[in-house]
Amino acid sequence: MIAYISKLILIIMDITLVNGAFFLSLLLRFDGKIDSQYISLYKENYIVLTLIMIVIFFAFNLYRNLWRYASVREMMQVISACIAGSVALLIVGYLQNSLFPRSSYIIYMFIITIFMLASRFGYRLLTNLGKYSKNFADILAHRPEAIRKRRVMIVGAGEAASIIIKDFKKDQNGRKIVVVIDDDKKKINANIHGIPIKGDTNMIPGFAAYYKIDEIIIAMPSASKKRIAEVAKICSKTSASLRIFYGIEQSIENGQKNKIRPVKIEDLLGREEIQIDSRKIKENLREKIILVTGGGGSIGSELCRQILKFNPSKLVILDIYENNAYSLQNELIRKGIPADKVDVIIGSVRDKEKLNQVFATYQPNIVFHAAAHKHVPLMEFNPEEAVKNNVLGTLNTAQCAVECGVDKFIMISTDKAVNPTNVMGATKRLCEMIIQSINQVSKHTDFVAVRFGNVLGSNGSVIPLFKKQLEAGGPITVTHPDIIRYFMTIPEAVSLILEASTFASGGEIFVLDMGEPVKIADLARNLISLSGLKEGRDIEIEYTGLRPGEKLYEELLMDEEGLTKTCSSKIFVAQPGDIIYEDLLVDINNLEYGLRIGKDVRLMLKEIVPTYVLPEEIVNKEEVV
């Protein structure tokens, strides 16, 4: 309603200006004394004259622009409309034999152009004057926020920088761009919209200190993720907060109005976007009934999100923790997923009777088994719970899959299963042994496992812990200065799991390419920098010592496993192990009995998993690998 009123006011103002300009052009043409015949001619034709100009103004979209953001493009629209209108009046005058002196049309063209530019750009001028006067008033009132604007550096002197600078000039929000950095020597010492360009990126810390930079925006949307990570790491050496230009296309796809977002820890990993074979995944999942155990967890929930993109006939989410499952269900409903497409079941993989009921009811074609206890320290002190949930839960689910005739069973494993030094890793290795052995006796179901390292942002990741420690003012705790881990994002890991499932023929352990390992201490420092803080000044990193069963670094492959390539450059496959299912069942039954009579769970696990090394068997814990 307000928009229509504003447009009506503008039209009324234009009608006044059109007639005022024409009358003024006649006054100037006749030196202040207009001939009476032209006054009569004007009275006879002013309605037609007005209609012609207003119609032309509509044709040139002069009533659709947001004039508070008017620029050169809008100025050219106004000038073109005024010229076209003046020419139209001249032509109509000839056709109707009601022509004014030709020179008056030229004078009119100049006057109406000035009037129209003043009416359109005057609003913007007054708006800016209002801002400047407010800033000036703030300065007079000695308001610190007005006196000291945040000084901004842009890295990258391309089209993205141009967009950012233009946006800032329209609405600075207490920030001021003072310098642009670029490695292109041809651009150095030039200007972009009045902002000096300096180089190169290795000198960012020096330029940040010289220009007293408070904020750095990385504007390199076409650069590789590896290059952006390199630049971000250089920027993190400064005390400035970091943000990144999201890119116009990405902003639209993600519904982002603001094209600039804070730099995330994922940006510092430098991992390129993975390319997956969506066609094969769609063929694998489309119109299938899919069951995801542990579907409310960090990996399980992302599996559910991505699976639904490939149009399964039904997704069944099984989880023991109702809060996570409920949250995911609401999220999927908000995204428009039909209610009959997804069923949420509250239940535990420990409960064989419940599992039998779920499998009998839904008859799933594919099972993604993500349910597990994953916290290493907690499982070290609660080993019986790790066995019940991880080992017995996996066995229950796998046996139900065989009995129900499931096509594929994909178990989510971990790099901690390789030469494990903790209970969690040992139970996950035993889960892999279950999968490999049951595959040998299964006539229909293909059983496989997918093994990968840590994922950023998962419930068991160090990132949420570090963020909570930051919010509390520190210190950030790291167990050892040299401890390293492999990391990938949750969506990346899940995409590769889905693609690996298309390669499954039974018995394989798929190993995901985790890229380069990252020092946990460096991860902590980067997170401190991204928060605009300084280690040692604002917050400390405290080394607490390796926890029981913790390694300095994780492995993805055991010595006896061969590794071969798949069609994907990010997925490798380890050779199936020679494990006899019946013998393993005896071992697991003995393990379960030992739980009931209170035997040492760790010693029993060691008898079944030969690669498991107890923490106390390691002479120097700092040499654990």
N, C-alpha and C positions, 0 to 999 in steps of 0.2 A: 504493500500500500504506500509506504514511504517513497519507494522508487518511482511509482506512478505520479505522485504529487511533485516530486523533484523534477521529473520530465516535463510535467505540465507547466511548472514555473519557468523552466528553461525555454519552452516554446513561446510563452507569453512575452518573456524578455526579448526573444529573437524577433517577434512580430514588431515590438517597439523599436528595436535597433534597425530592422530592415527599412521601416518607414522613415525613421529619423535620419538614417544614412542617405536615403534617396532625396529627402527634402533638403538636407545639407548640401548634397552634390549640386542641386539646382541653385541654391543660394550662392555657392562658390562660382558656378558657371556664369551666373548673371550679376556678379559683384554685389550681391545683397538685395537686388531688386528683381524678383522673378516676374517674367511676363505673365499677364493674366491668362492668356490662352493655355500656358503650360500648367498653371494652377488648376484650371478647369480640367485639363487632360489628366492630371494626377488624381483629382477627385473621382474621375470616371474609371480609372484603372488601378487604384491602389489595392483593391481586393485581389484582382488577378495577379498584380505584382507581388503581393504578400504570399499568396498561395504558391506561386512558382518558386519562390525562394525557400519556403518551408518544405515543400516537396523535395527539392534538391538537397536540402540539409538532411532530410530523412534518408535520401538515396546514398548520401556519403557517410551515413552512420554517425552523424554528429549528436544523436540523442542516445547512443548506446555505449559510448566510451565512459570510463571512470576518470573524470577530469583531474582528480587529485593526483593521479599517476601519469598525467599527460606528458608526452615527450615529443621528439622530432617527428615521429610518425603521425601523431595526432595533429601537430601543427601543419603538416603537409596536407592532411585531410581537410582542414579548415580553409587553407588557401585555395586548394583545388575546388572546393564547394563554392567559394565566393566568386572565383573566376567563371566557373560553369554557370552560376546563377546570373551573373552580369551578361554573359553571352546569350543566355536563354531569354533574358528580358529584351535584349536588342533584336533577337530574331522574332519574338512575338510582336514587338513594336512594328517591324517591317510588315509582318503578315496581317496585322490588324489596321495598318495605316494610322497608327497612333504613336508615332515615333517622337521621342524627345531629342534634343541636340545630341549628336553622337559623342561629343566630348564629355557630356554629363554621365554617360555610361562608364567611361574610363575613370572619371573622378569617383563615381559611385563604387566601382570595383575596389579602389584603394580604401575608401572610407569604410565599406562594409567588412573588408578584410581586417582592418584595424579594430573595428568594433567587436567582431567575432573572436579574434584572438584575445582581445582584452577580457571579454566575458568568460572565455574558457580558461585561459591561463591565469586570469586574475584570481580565481579560486585557489589554484595551487600556490600562487604567490602569497596570498593571505594566510594559507595554511602553514607555509614555511616560516612566514614572518611570526606567526603565532608560536611556532616551535622555538624560533630563535629568541623571541622576547621572553618565553618561559625559561629558556636556558640562562638568558641574561639575568632574569629576576632571581633564578636559583643561585647564580654566582654572587649577586649582590647580597643575597641572604646567607652566603657562606655555606651553602650546602655541598658537602664533599662529593656526593654522587654527580653533581653537575660540573664541578671543577675538574674531576679526574675521570675521564672516560676510559674504558678498557681498551688497551691498544692491541690491535690485531695484525698478525702476519699471515699472508696467504702463501702457500707453497704450490707453485704451478701457475704460469702466466698465460694460460690458454683461455678457451671460451668459458670454462667453468669459473675462472677468476673474474672474467668480465661480468658474468651473471651475478656473482656474489657482490661485487663492488656496486653494481647498479641497484641491487636490492638493499644494500646497506645505506646508499644515499637516499633511498626513499624512506627507510625506517631504520635508524641506527641502533635503537634500543640500548643506548648508553655505551656503544662501542664505536671505535674509529679504526679503519684500516690505514696503516701507516707505511707498510712495505710489502712487496711481493718478491718471492724468491723463485728463481728458475735456473736450471742447468744450461739452458740454451744460451751460448755466448752472444748470439745475434740479438737477443732481447735485453741483455744486461745494460743498465744505464738508460734504457728507454722508459717510457711511462705508459701505464694502462689506466685510462680515465683519470689522469692526474696523479696516480700513485706510482712512485719509483720502483723499478724492477732491479733487484740485486741478485747475485749468485755467488757460489753454487750451494747445493743443499748441504754439503759437508760443513759449511760455515754458518749454518742455522743457529747454533748456540751463541756464536759471536754476534751475529746480527740481532738475535733476541735480546742480548744484554745491551747492545748499543742503542736499540730503539725502545728499550724498556717494555718488551712485549708481554702482555698478560694472556693472550690466547693465540693459538696457531690453528689455522684451517688448512688441511691438506686437500687441495683441489686438483686431483689427478685422476679423474674417473676412467680414463682410457689406459692407465698404467696397470701393469700386472700386480697381483696381490703381493708377490714377493718384493717388488719395488716399493710398494706402499708400506710394507712392513719395515723395509730398510729405512725409509724416510721417517716413519713413525718412531723408530728406535732412536734416530738422531734427535728428533724433536723432544723425546722423553728425557733427554739430558738437560733440558731447560726447565725453568720453574713454571712455564706457561701451561695452561690447560690445553688439551688437544681435541680437535673436532675434525670431521671429515665430510667432504662434499659427497653426498649420496649418489648424485647423478640424476638427471631429469627423468630418464626412462625408469630407473629403479624406484624413484620417488612415487611416480604414478602407479607402478605395479604394486607397491606396498601401501598405497593410500597415504603417503606422507605429504603434508602440505609444506613443511619445512624441508628443504633439500640438504640440510646440514645436520649431522647427528654427532654425538660424542664418539670418540675412537673407542672401540671395544678391545678387550684382550685378544679376541680372535683375529683382529686386524694385524696384531704383532706376530702371529704365527706365519703369515705369508703363504698360506696354503691356497692354491688356485682352485677355482670351482671344478668339481669333478664332473665328468661326462659319463652318464649312465645310459644303458640301452633301455629306454622307456618302453619301446615296442615289445621287447621280450618280457619285461616285468608285467605289462598289461596283459599279454597272452597268459602269463602264469597266474594272475590274480583275478582277472575279469570274470564276473558271474560265479565266483567261487565262494564257499563259506569258509571264513578265516577265523581262527581262534588265536587270541593273543593272551598268554598268561603273564601276570605281572603287568597288565595293560595300563595301569595307572601310574607306573613309575616313569622315570625320565626317558629311558630307552623305549619302554613299552608304549607310552603315550605318543611318542613321535612315530613309532611304527604304525599305530592306529591312524594318525593323521595322514601319513603318506600312503598307506594301504587304501584308504577311502578315495584317493585321487584316481585309482585304477578300477573303480566301479565293481567292487565285489558284490555278490548278491546279499551277503550278510556278514557283519563283523561282530564277533562275540568277544567282549572284554571281560577277562576274569582277573579279579584282584581281591586280596584279603583286606586291604585298607580302603574303607568306603569313602573317605574324604577325597582322596586322589581320584578314585573312579567317578565320583559324583561331579567333581570339578571338570574332568575331561568330558563327561557326558553333556554337561551344560555348554561347554565350549563348542562341541560338535553341533549341538542344536542351534546355537547362535550363528554358526557358519552355514546354516541351511541344510544340514544333513537330515534326511527324513528319519523320523523317530523309529520307523519299522526297519530301518537299515542297520541299526546298531542296538545290541542288547548288552546290558551290563550285569554281570553275575558276581555277587560277593561270595567268595569262597577261597579255600587254600588248596594248593597243590599237595599238601600233606594228607588231605582228606580224600582217600581213594574212592569212597562211596559217592562223594559229591562230584568228583571228576567223572565217574561212570555215568552219573545222571546227566551231566553237561554234554558229554560226548554222545550219549544215546539220543538226547533231545535234538542236538544241532547237526550231528553227522558232519563235522568239519572236513574240508578237503585239505587244508593246509594249517599247520600249527606253528606259531612262533613262540618259543618257550623263553620268556624273559624273566620269569619269576625267580628270584634268588636273593639271599642275603649277601651283600657285597662289601660291607664295611670291615676292612681288615682288622683294626684293633678290637672292635666289638666281637667279631667272630673268634678272635684269639682267646678271649676270656669267656666266650659262650660256644665252645666247639660243638657241643651236642645239638644246639639249635642250627648251626651251619649244616650239620649232617642231616638233620630232620628235613630242613627246608630245601637245601640244595641237592643232596644226594637222593634221599627218599622221595622228595617231591618230583625230581626229574624222572626217576624210575617209574613212579606212579603215572605220570603224564605220558611217558613213552609207551608203557604197557597199554594204556587206554587207546593210544593212537594205533597200535597194532591191532587190538581187538576190534576197533571201529573201522579199520581199513583206510586210514588217512593216507593221502597221496605223498605229502612231504611234511617232515618234522624238522624245524630249524631251531637249534639251541643256541642261545647267546652265551658265548664263553668270554674268557679274558686272558690277557697276556700273563696274569699271575698264576695261571695253570701250568706254565712252563717252568720246570724245575722249581716247584713251589717251596717257599720257606715259611709259609703261614697256613693256618687252617683253611681260610677262605680259598686260597689258591689250590690247596690239596683237594678240597671238596669239588671244586670246579674241574680239576683234572679228572677226578673220578666220574664226574658227569660226562665228560668227553669220552671216557672209556665205556660208559653205559651206552652212549649213542653209537659208538663204533661197533660195539659187540652186538647190540640188539639189531643193528642193520643186517648183520650176517644171517640172522634167523627170521627176519621179517620177509614175508613173501610179496608184500605189496608196498609198504611204506618205505620211502627213502629217508634215512636219518643222516643229518649233517650238523656240524657245529661251525659257528663263525667266531673267530678269535680276534680281538683287537684290544688296544690299550685304553687309556683314560679318555673320557669325553668331557669337554668344557661345559660347565654349568649343570652337570648331572648332580643328583642328590649326594653322591659320594665324592664329588670333585673337591679339590682344594679351593677353587675360586669362591664358592659361597662362604666357606669358612673364612677366607682372607677378607672378604667384603664385610662380614660381621665384625671381625677384629678391627678393621679400619673404622667402622662406625663407632666402635667402642673406644677409639683412640689408641689402639695398639696394646701391646706389641703384636706384630704378625709373627706367628710361630712356624718355623721350618725345621724339620728334624735334622737335616745335615746340609752343610754348604754345597756338597757335591752331588746330592741326590738328583737324578734326572728321570723324566718320564716322557712317554709318547703321548701326544694329544691330538684329538680331532674334534670337530663340532658334532653335536648330537644329530642334526639333520644329515651331515655327511656320512656319519657312521651308519645311520639307518638306511640311507640310499644304497650304500654298498651291501648291506645285509640283504636288501630286497633283490639286488642284482645277483648276489652270490646264490640266492635261492633258486635262480633260474638255471644255474650250472649244476645243481645237485643231482647226482646219480646214485648216491648212497655211500656212507662211510667216510666221506671227506671231512677234513677240518680246513675250512677256508680261513686264510690269514690276510687281514687287511693291511694295505700299505699305510703306515702311520706317519710317514715323512721323517723329518729330523727330530731327534729327542730334544727336550727343553729342560733346562735347569729350573727346579722349583724355586730356588732363590731368585733367579732372574725374573720368573713369573711374578713373584712377590714385589720385586722392585718396579717392574713395569706397571703393576696395578697401583702402586703408590704414586708413580708419576702421572698416570692417567687420572688420578684423583686430585691432581694439582698440589700434591704434597712432596716433601723431600725426606728421603731416608736420613736418619741421624739428626734432622732438625725438627721435623713434625712427628715422625713416627719411627720406631725401631723394628729391626728384624731380629728375632731371638731364635737361636738354634737349641733345640731341646734334646737332640740325640735320637738315633734310630729307634723306632718302636719294635717290640718283639715281632719277629717274622718279616720285618720290612727290609727290602733290598735297596741298594744304591741305584740300580737300574733294572728294568724288566726286560725279559726276552720274549720273542714272539714264536720261536721255533725250538724244538728239542733236537738234540744231536741225531737221534735215530730217525727223525722225520725228514724225508726228502721234500723239496719245495719245487713246484712246477708252476708255470704261468697258466693263466686262463685268458679268455677273450678280453678281459678288462685289465688295463695296466695297473689298477689299484688293488686287484684281488689275486692272491696266490693260493695254491692248494697243497696241503701236506698229505702225504701218502696215508691210506687207511692202516690202522694198527691191527696187529694179529692178536686179538683178545677174544677168548672163548666166553660166550655169554653165560652158559650154565655155570662155569667156574666162578665168574664174577658175581652171579647171583648168590652163590654160596658165601662168598666173601662179604657181600652186602648184608645177607641175613645174619651172619656172625657179628657184623658191625652193629646192626640194629639190636641184637640180643645183648651185646656188650654195653650199649647205651642204657638198657633197662637195668642191668645189674651193677652199673657204676664203674665200668672199666675206663682206663685212660683213653679217651677218644683219639688223641694225637698218635699214640702208639699203634692203635688199631689202623688208623689211616695210613701210617707209614708202612704197615705190612701189605696193604693193598696197592698203594701208589709208591712204587720203588724210587721215583725221582724226588719224593718229598724229603726235605732236610729240616730237622727240628732246629729252632733258633739256638738252643744250648749246645748243639753239635758244632756250631761255627765258633772257632777260636776267637777271631777278631771280628766283631759285628760290622765294623766299618769297612771290612773287605768283602762283605756280602755282595754277590753279583747275581 
